[in-house]
Amino acid sequence: MPIQTLMSFLVYCVINAFTPGPGNILALNTVTNYGWRRGKPLFFGIFAGYYAVQLLCALFVYGVSTFLPRVLDVMKYAGAAYILWLAVHIAISKPDADAGEKSASFLKGFMLQFVNVKIWLFGITALTGYITAHTTALGALVFFEIVIATLGTIATLTWIGAGMAIQRVYVKHYRVINVVLALTLLECVYSILVS
């Protein structure tokens, strides 16, 4: 694979991983509400879900590309509905010292990634746009999807760090911050539905 293609792939991945998306925004909101310790189950769910989805993307690109458009159409609407629910939940939430254990669950973070159309499209587009012209070997596709999931995990950790940095400010101004985060998620819903 030419180095220029590999560099373009990495730039594309870094930009996609660090831009706001449902996982990054939920992680930011969770850490500002509950802190790192109580948010850990959700964060680990997001990370595990990211790797699971990217491995599925590799398998899709490898073997079932003829079924992909139909699968993505269904996921598009399911993902938009779930992200809309998250936006409403974030907009109306407030800091609550007792709610973190229940709402910051591993399963919530893990399941978010399965309806997070952004990372499905990200994984599939990265492979089909940069990699499959040079190789369609399953091992190579899985390797590049692991690179994508690792970059996504680093990006989410960065968003978590930002949330920890603003936690004191958040407690004072949670309503404004939550509305901005919810509006960002609504933009994600809009971009999913018009794409």
PyMOL commands that set and color helices and strands:
alter all, ss='L'
color gray80, all
select helices_A, chain A and resi 3-18+22-63+68-92+100-103+106-115+117-131+138-165+167-194
alter helices_A, ss='H'
color red, helices_A
deselect
rebuild
show_as cartoon
